[in-house]
Amino acid sequence: MAATGSDSTDDTSARRLAEVVVARMGALHRSRRRVHLRGGPTEPTLLKIERGEARGLTPKTLRRLDIGLDWTAGSAENVYFAGGNPTPLKERTGIVTGPPGVYVDAETITELITAAHEIGDLAESESPSMRAAARRLDATIQPLYARFVTQLLEANRRQGGALGPLVAILGPYLDRTIDPARDNEEEARYRRWLAGMRVELDESTRRRFETRLTEASA
């Protein structure tokens, strides 16, 4: 039975990734175990990748390849999905830790304190209200976390910090499905773009994001 176009594409992507990964491991003198210990995929997954047998790799696995092979964020996705070339990290690999703080409006702080008190009062019981209070707390904290993550990603992208390890830490937050009822879609897409993740942007949006990043450093 002849392979379908999709199967052929998957085979090409797998072979291309295998070629690049094997070459990188050789250049770095890293075994599968060493790559895994540095934050890369598991050894069985790496073996499949090296053999050109990797199909349907997840963003998490590709992101871990970036980390374990010292590539900039998004490199493995570029190779796997677009047939591109990876970009090695610069010698500077530390994470920029700023900003030291973010502005929070009084209303958000008030809601945070109120929700936190509710959690404390309910913690000693098994009241069904606990779940509602927990949801309120999450909804209140989310804007604070979102602002901090955005500024942290902006600082690292501007100053050449190692986005790979940073994205690994923030992975669950960046990967979760964008919920219009909870998330600002523009902000969520901007954070993914800052992190070098694969995100579909039209040219006007890309220019808007680039301008925003430039203005954030002013």
Long-range contacts (C-beta under 8 A, 24 or more apart in sequence): 10-55, 10-56, 11-52, 12-83, 13-80, 13-81, 13-83, 14-49, 14-52, 14-53, 14-54, 14-55, 15-52, 16-79, 16-80, 16-83, 17-49, 17-52, 17-54, 17-57, 17-76, 17-79, 17-80, 18-49, 18-50, 18-51, 18-52, 18-54, 20-79, 20-85, 20-86, 21-46, 21-49, 21-50, 21-65, 21-69, 22-50, 24-69, 24-71, 24-86, 25-50, 25-69, 28-69, 28-70, 30-68, 30-69, 35-68, 35-69, 36-68, 38-67, 38-68, 39-64, 39-67, 39-68, 39-164, 39-165, 39-168, 40-64, 40-65, 40-67, 40-68, 40-69, 41-65, 41-68, 59-175, 59-197, 59-198, 60-171, 60-175, 63-164, 63-167, 63-168, 63-171, 63-197, 64-168, 66-164, 66-167, 67-164, 67-165, 67-168, 70-164, 71-164, 72-163, 72-164, 72-196, 73-163, 73-164, 73-166, 73-167, 73-195, 73-196, 73-197, 74-195, 74-196, 74-197, 74-198, 77-197, 77-198, 81-198, 89-162, 89-164, 90-160, 92-160, 92-161, 92-162, 93-162, 93-165, 94-161, 94-162, 95-156, 95-161, 95-162, 95-165, 95-166, 96-152, 96-155, 96-156, 96-159, 96-161, 98-151, 98-152, 98-155, 99-148, 99-151, 99-152, 99-155, 102-144, 102-147, 102-148, 102-151, 104-144, 104-147, 108-140, 108-143, 108-144, 111-136, 111-140, 112-137, 112-140, 112-141, 112-144, 115-140, 139-182, 142-182, 145-173, 146-183, 146-184, 146-187, 146-191, 149-173, 149-191, 150-187, 150-190, 150-191, 150-194, 151-216, 153-191, 153-194, 153-195, 154-194, 154-213, 154-216, 154-217, 157-194, 157-213, 158-213, 158-216, 158-217, 163-195, 163-196, 166-195, 167-195, 167-196, 167-197, 170-195
